[in-house]
């Protein structure tokens, strides 16, 4: 298992879980042979879930409160629960904490319409392939939902127009209404972090940004294979 997601059959809806893990300090005191054995068991469990597409990312050196992220994509919530229980039940699972976890579902946007640009709006069947994934929960102010739909669509058209100026950045939008604390989980992928920085800075001046309630914490995640992920956590 190289830790990169494979396409799974499309049943019309996909559930995404962004699970962030932190390794306990005791892990670093284990002998290298023990860590290798425990890590191997953990990866074997990851590889044995045929109904869940998996992508692995490292946050080592990027944040102090998370070491790696596992992106799970499945058409079944039960599959998410079963795999997570098995992972935490491994010997390596004893050394893992989950400081952040975000659940969302994919669906077509109400606002894209003719503004869709091929390659920029990701879907569950298109797992991340770029070097970096920038993930954060997102909540809009309640005033946003009180606006007429036509007004919201006009505002989002400007938002999309700015995004299309950065074609190397691709967005994956997950919807969390009633499923988790946030309303959306946004994940932008790209090979150059400076391009994402420029995009976010420009979006700050858009009309849509006035209706943002929450868009933190923000995670910079480096896509890695399984062996690299384990090596980076020591």
N, C-alpha and C positions, 0 to 999 in steps of 0.2 A: 504493500500500500504506500503510495507516494504522497498521500494527503491532499490530492486535488479532486474536486467534485466531478462526478460524472453525471451526464443527463439521466433523468429518471422519467418513466412514463408520465404523461400529463393527463391528470384526471379533471382538469379545469381549475383547481385551486391548489396552492402550495403554502405550507406553513414554514416559516423561517425562524430559526432560533440562533441568536448571536450570543454564544456562551463564553464569557471571559473567565479565565482561570488564573489564580495566583498560587505559586508553589510555596509551601511552608518552609520556614528556615531550616527545619530538621532535614529536609530533603538534601540540602547541600552538604550535610555531614555524612551522608551515606557513602559507602565505598563505590567506586566506579562500576564494578561488576554488578553490584546490587541494583544500582540505578538503571543499568542497561537491561537487566532482567525485568524489572518492574515496568520500564518504559516499553519493552517489547510486548508484554502482556496488554498494556493499555492500547497500543497500536493495533494489536490483533483484534481487540474488541471493536475498535473503530472500523476496521476493515470487514467485520462480519455482519454489517448492517446493510443488507441489499436494498432495503426500502428507504434508505436515507442517503442523500448525496452530501458529501463532506468536503469542506475546504479548510485548510489550516493556515494560521497566521501567527507571527511572533510580534510581541510588543516589548521584548527585552530592550532596554535602553531608551524606550519611548515614554513609558509611564512607570510610576513607582507602585501602582496598585493592581497591575495585571501583567502576566508574563506571556500568555498566549490566548488565542481565541479560536474556537471551533465553530464554524458556520454550518449549521445543520439545515437541510432542505428536504422536506418530505410532504407527501399528500395526506399524511395521517399524523394527528397529534399523539396518538398512542405510540407510534414509532419513535417519536421524540422522547417520550417519557421512558419507554423501555430501554433505549440506548443510553440515556443519561443515567438511569439507575445502574446499568451494567458497568458504565465507566467509573462511577463513584464507588462501585463495589470491588474494583480491582485493588491490588495492593498499592499501586501508585495513587489511587483515588484517596487513600488515607492522608496523603500529603497535599491534597488540593483543596483550595477554597474557591468559591464562586462569587467574587465581589459584584459582578454585574451580569445580568442575563436579560435579553430582550426578545420577546415573542411577537411575531407579526405574520400577516398573510398577504399574498400577492393578489392583485386585481388590476384591471385597466384604470387609468386615471380618468377622472371626470373632466379634466381640463385640457388634456393634450390636444385632442382634435387634430387639426391639420398642422399643428406645430411640431409633431413628432419628427425627429431626425434619426434615420437608421444608425444603429450603433451607439446611440447616446442614452437610450432608455432601456435598461436591462430588464430581464425577466428571470423567473425562477429557473427556466430551462437553459439559461445562459449564465453559468457560474462565473465568478470573477476570474479573470485571466491576467490582469495587469499586476505590476509589482506591489502596488499599494492599494489598500482599501481604507477609506476614512468613514468611520461609523459613528452615528450619534442618534439618540432619541430626539423626537421633535414634537412639540405641542404648540398649537395656535391659540391665540386669545379667543374667548367666546364671542367677541364682537365680530370676528371673521364669519362665523356661521350665521350671523344675523343679516349679513349683506345679501342682496339679491344675487342669484346664481350668475346672471349676466355680468354683474360688476366683479364678482370673484374671478370669472373667466377672463375678463379684460385685464385684471391685475396680474393674473398668472401668465398671461400671454407675454407681458413685459418681462416677467421672471424667466420664462423659458428663452426669450430672445437673448438675454444676457448669457444664459447657460450655453446657447448654441455658438457663442463666440469662443468657446473652449471645447472644440470637438474631441480633444484627446481625453476629456473627462467624461466618464459614463456613470449614470445614476441608476441605482436600484432602490425602489421605494417599496417599503413594507407597511401595511395598514394594521393598526393595533387597537382600533376602537373596541372597547369592551374586553379585549383579550389580555391587555397588560396596562401598566400605568400610563404610558405614553400614547399618543395618537398615531404616530408614524415612527418607523425606523428608517433613517436615510443612510445609504451607503454609496459613496462615490469611489470609483476606482480610476487609477491612472498610474503612469510610470514616473511622473515628475511631480513631487509634492509642491513645488513652487507654482505650478499651474493651478493646483487646487487652492492654494493660498490666495492667488490673484482672483480666482473666481469668487471665493467667499468674501473677499474684501469688496469686490464690485457689487455683489448681491446685498451688502449691508445698506447700500443707498437706494435699493428698490422699494417701491411702494408696498410690496408684499411683506417686506421685513418688519414693517410697523405692526404687523399682526402676529409676530412671533412671541410666544410666551416662554418657551424653553427650547434650547438646542445644545445642551451640555449634559453629561460629559462627552467630549469628542475623543475618539480613539484613532490613532494612526497605526495601522496594522500592516506588517510586511508579509506578503504571501510566501510561504515556505513549504518544503516537503516534510514528511514525517521525521526523517533523520535529522534534518536541520533544526526542526522545532525542539527536539530533545537535546541536541547539542547546545543550543543557545540557553537552555535553562540549567546547564551545568551537569 
